[in-house]
Amino acid sequence: MAKVTLTIDGRPVQAEAGQTVLEAANAAGIYIPTLCYHPDLKPEGVCRLCVVEVKGQRVLPTACTLPVAEGMVVDTHTANVREARKIVLELLLANHPQDCLTCSRNQHCELQKLSNEFGIRELPFEGARRVAERDTSSSSIIRNPEKCVLCDRCVRVCHQIQSVGCIFTSNRGWETEIGPAFGVDLNKTACVYCGQCVAHCPTGALETVNPSEDIWNAIRDPEKFVVVQTAPAVRAAIGETIGATVDRTVAEIRAAMRGAGFAALQRLAVRLVNETVGDAEFGIDGEQQGQAQGAARVDVLLLAALPPDAAQTLVVALVRTQDHGRRVVQEATEG
């Protein structure tokens, strides 16, 4: 592919024709702040935080959508650029809840990070703020429209990558909102609860249901022993987070779960599912199923937990120690 040479902040930079200024800057190690941009998604330039100055242009274009051109001269941190970015952030914050300390994304929020980066300590803009109800209809995902910055990431990943298309951008101006069509609850859409919208959301507008209390209550219940089961996708996500191989990831997950309280019931669980901390990649053979049927009734409770600081999912099976019923441990591997 043809190469073009442009100047960014006084440095000559080579880029491939068709690349954007943001891509060229990132490749050259030049930082440009973004909020709506994500490398997985097609850029739209809706947040206006990546604006730059280009010699010969009157307005400040968005670096994420501006194609590179031969001889282009770009400045990324002039006084005008920084002022424009700061005003955008202040406007976003003026229409955003001020509950950072109790937000699920506290210290892992891109809006919070940018606010600290620009040294925003006071909000010069006052006025009406968006008011909307939280959507807790889904068993997996919670929507909080008041924290939405309209970056459109969730919509793009839902349509462009997952091909589900259950959330949209609707209305205009002050009334613009992102969510299911016609204002219906999320549980009434075609959502498959893949979690990609949550993973791509830069703020706390989307979060997963946190079953931590249910898990701890199950661990403390003397009438139950708890079987933890991690799917291959979960191990991969945790492995990416800690930079570990598969074997090390599995070992660390087991160690962490046993340290949390699952180990106390390990011996009893071995007779039923072979391991207290099970692995969903491996099934349970007929002999093990027979042992399980004779040993206890299995009441399966699937609980997904995705803390904001790491992509983790725990599937928890609660096994009641009562000698009746025909449900088997294999149910814990389903779903």
N, C-alpha and C positions, 0 to 999 in steps of 0.2 A: 504494500500500500504506500502511496505517495506520502512524503514527509513535508511538513511546513515548519517554518521557524518563526516564532513570535517572541516578544519580550514581555516578561512578567516581573514586575517590581525591579526593573533594571537588569534582569538576568535573561540571557538568550535561552529559550526553551524550544526543544524539538518535539513535535507531536505528529501523530498520524492524522491525515486529512479525514475529517468526519468526527474527530473527537471534540469534546466541549472544552471550554477554557477551564472548567473545574477539574475535568479529568487530566488535562495537561498540567495544571498546577499541582494536583495530588501526586502525579508521577514525578514531578520535580521537587517534591517535598515542601511545597508552598501551601500554607494553611489558609483555607477560606471557610468560614463558618457556614453551616447549613442546618436546616431543620426538616424541610420536606424532602430533601434528597436522600435516596438510599441506593446503594450500588446494585441491589437486586431489581430495582424498578425503573421504569421509564421516567425521566425527569419531567417535571411540570412547571417548576419555578413559581409555585404559589405562595411560598413563605416570604420571599424577597430578602432573605438574610444573606444570600450569596452574591448580592449586587457588587459590581466592580466598575471602575472607570476605564473607559476605552478611548484612546486618543481619536478625536474626530467625531465622536458620538455625543449628542447633547444629553441623553438620559443615561441612567445607570442600569445597564442590562444585567440579567441574572446569569452568573457564570455556569450554572448547571444546564442551561439551555442554549448558550451562545457557542456556535461552532468556531473553532480556531480558523484563522486565516493568515496567509503569508504576510509578514511584516506587521502584524497587529501589535499594538503597544497597550499593555494592560497594567493598571495599578490596583492592587487589592486592599490597601489599607490607608488610603488618603483620609484627610479630615472629613470630607463630604461623605465618603463611603462609611466610615465608622459612625458618623452622626445618623445616617439613614438607617443603618442596622440597629443602632441603639433605640431609635424612635419606634421601629417595628417591634422590637422586644418589649418596650414599655407599653405599647398598645395591646400586645398579646397579654401581658401581665395584668393590665387594667381590667381585662375581661376574663380573668382566671381566678379560681378560688385560692385564697391565701392560707392553705392548710398543709403546707409542705411537710411539717413534722409528723403528721399522721397519715400522709399519703403513702400508698403502697410502693410508689416509685421514688420515695425520698432518697436522695443521693445517687439515684440511678435514672434521673430525669434529664433529658436533653435540654429542656427549657430552663430548668434550674441551673444546669451547667453553663449555659450561655449567659444567663443573668449574672452569674458570678464572674464569668469571663469579662463581661462589659462593666462590671462594678456597679450594677444597678442596686441602689439601696432605698430609693424613694420613687414613687410613681407620680409623675406630674399630671397624669390624665385621670379625671374623675367623671363618673356618670353611671348610666345604667349598666348592669352586668347580666350576661346570659343566665337565665334560670331554667333548669330542666330537671326532670326526675331521672333518677338512676334506673336502669333496666336490669333487674335481677331475675328475670324470667328464666334465663338459661341455667342449666345445672353446672355449666363450666365457665362461662364468661360473664363478666359484669361490665356494663356500659355506663360511663359517667359523662354525658354530653357536656356538662359544665367545664370539664377539663380538656375538652377537645380544642385543638389549635387549627383545625381544618387543613391539616397538611396533606390529607388525601392518601397517606401511605396505606392505610387499612383497605381502602377501596381498591387501590391499584393491586395490592397483593391478592386480594380476594378475586379480582377479575383476571388479572394478567398471568398470575402464577398458579393459583389454585383452581381457577375456572369454575368457581362456585357462584359468585355474583349475588350475594345476599345483602350487601350493604351498598349504599349509593350516596352521592352528594345531591342534596335537593334544596330548592328555594334560592334566593339571591340576597346579597347585601347582609344586613343585620340578621335576617331570617335564615341565612345559610346554615345548614346542619348536615351531619353525616350519620347515617343509620339505615335501618331497613326501610324499604319503600312504604309509603303511605303511613309511616309512623307506627307500624305494628311492632310488637315485642320480638326480640331476637329468637325466642323459642318457636315462633310461628313462621320462620323463614326456612330456606333450604340449607341453613348453616350446618356444616358437618363437624364443627368444634375442633378444627385442625389446630387452632391457636396461632396461626400465622399473623392474624390481625393484631393480636396482643404482642407478639414478638416484634412487630415492626412499628408499633405505636411509640412515639417519643416521650409521651407523658403518661399520666395515670388515667387517661380517658378510657382505656381498655385494660382490664385485669382479669386474672383467673380467680375462680372461687377458691378460697383457701380453707381446706378442711383440717387444718392443724389441730384445732380443739377436739374434733371428732377422733382424730388419730390418737392424741394423748389420752383422751377418755377411754379409748379402747385398750391402750397399753395398761392403764391403771386398773381396768376392770378385772378382778380376780377370776371371773367366770369365763374369761375369753383368753385365747392366745392369738397373737397377731402374726399373720404371714405377710411379709413384704415381697412384692414381685415387681421387677423392673423389666420393661420391654427393651428390645434391641435399640430402638430409636432413642429411648431415654438414656441408655448407657452411652450412646454416641454423643448426645447433647452434653451430658456431664463430662465425658472424656474431652470434648472440645473446650469446655470451660476450664478444666484443670490441666489440659495439655498432656493427657496420659494415654497410654495404650489401652486396648480393650481389657487385657488381663488385669492390669493395675487398676483400671476404673472399677471393674467388678469387685475386686478385693477391697477397694476403698469404700465402695457403697456398702458392702457387707459390714465392714468395720464400723462405719458411721451408724448404720441401723442398729447394730448390736449395742453400740455405745449409748444409743438413745433409749434402749430399754427392751428391745426385742429379744436379746440373748437369753433372758431369764427363762424363756419358754422353748428354748432351742431343742432340748431333748424330746419333748412331747411332740413338737412339730415335725421332727425328723421322721417319725413313724407315719406321718400323713403326707407330707409333700417333699420329703427327702432333704429339705433345707429350710431353716427359718426364713432366711433371705433368699427367696427363690428367683429363678430366671425364666422369664416367659418364652425364651427361645426354645426351651426344652419341654416337651409334653410329659405327661404322667402315664406310665404304662398300665396295663390292665391289672397287674398284681398290686401295684400301689393304689389304684383306684379301689380295689376290693378291700384293702386294708383301711382305706379312708372311710369307706362306707360302713365298715364294721366298728370303726372307732368313734365316730362322732357325726353329728349333723353339721353340715357346713352352711352357714348363712354368709353369703358373699356381699360385701359392701365395697364398691369401687369408689375410691376417693382420689381425685387428681389434684396435686398441689404443684403450683409453678411459682415459686418465690421470684420476686423481681430481680434479684441479684444473681440468679443462676437458672439455667433451663433445666429444671428437675421435675419429674413426675413420679409419684409414688402410687402404685396400685395396691391397696390394702385389702386383704381378705380377713374378715373377722370370723373365727371359727368357735362356735359355742360347744362346750364340752358336755353335750347331752347325747345319749346313745339312742337316737332315733332319727328317722328321716332317710331319704335316699339320695340327697344331693351330694355330689362328690367334689373333691378338691379341683377337679379339672375346670369347674365353673370359674375358678379364680383366674384362669388363663384366657378366658373368653372376653370379648369386648375390647 
